[in-house]
Amino acid sequence: MGAILRDRNFLPKSDEEEWALLQALSVLYAYRPSGNGISTNDNAFEISQWTIKGYIEAYALQLGVHSSISPLKAAIRTGDPNVTSSIAFKKYFYWLWLFNMSHQ
């Protein structure tokens, strides 16, 4: 996962790939072992939580996760029976989770 954070050229090709990356970043952010972000040996580099936080927030903004309420509202208005499994729903709740994590 650290390689993904360092590779600024990683570009998911679909909504499903974007969602998968957001989930992976969430796990990394929420469950990262505590530490100071300093390498403990020559082969490993521990990424600081602040680096992950900054990357995940920037990536979420780039994807427009904060704007996902609009397509979610449209799906609710049309009576979509699968609204809770839509990407808009997932991204909206992801934004709420990210907002909550950022303000703890």
N, C-alpha and C positions, 0 to 999 in steps of 0.2 A: 504494500500500500504506500509505503514511503516513496517508491519510485513514481507512482502516479502523482503524488504531491509535488515532486521535483520536476516532473515532465509537464511543462506548460503547454505542450502541443497535443495533449490528450483531448480528443474531441469525440464524444459519443455520437453515434450515427442515428439514433432513434430515441423516442421518448422512453422506451424500456431500458436502454443503456444509460440514459441520463438518470432515471430512477434508481437503477442498480448502483451507480456511482454515488448518488446522494445517500443511499442506505449504507453503503460501505463507509463513506466519510462519517456518517452519524455514529456508527459503531466505533470507529477509530477515535472520534472526538469524545464520545461519552464514556468509553471504557479504556482509554489509554492509560497504561501504568504511569503512576506519578514519577516524576524525575525532572531533571533540569535541562534536558535537551542537549546534553553533551555526550559525545561518543564514549562508549565504555570499552570498546576495543577497535581494532583496525577495520573490522568487517561490518560493524553495525553503527548506525546513527539513529539516535532517538530523537524524533521530531517533537518539538515542544507543543504543548496544548495551544498556546497562543498562535503558533504557525498554522496549526490545523484549523483553529477557530477563524482566523483571517481568511484562509483559503476557502473553507466551506461557506462562509458568509458571502464572499465575492462570487463564488461559483453559483450559489443560489440566486444572487441578484442577476448574474449574467443569464441564467436560465429563465428569469422572470417569475420565479416561484412566488414572490411577493404579490404578483398580479394574478395569481391563479384563482382568486375569488370570482373573477368575471366569468370564465367558462364554467365554473362550478355553479354559480347562480343560474346561468343559462340552462345547464343540465337539470337543475332542480325545477326551474320554470316549465320545462318541456315534459316533466314527469318521467325522466329517464329512470327505469327500474334498477339499473346497474350503476347508479351515481357513486356509490361508495367504493366501487372498484375502478373508477375512472382515474386517469393520471391527474386531472385537475383536483379531484378530492384528495389524493395522496399528497400532491404538492402543497395544497392549502394547509393540510394538517402538519406537513413537514415544516412549513413556514412558522406555524404556531409553536411547534416544538423548538425550532431554532431560536425564535424570539424568546421563549421561556428560558432556554439554556443560556442565552446571552445576558439575561437580566438576573441571573441567580448570583 
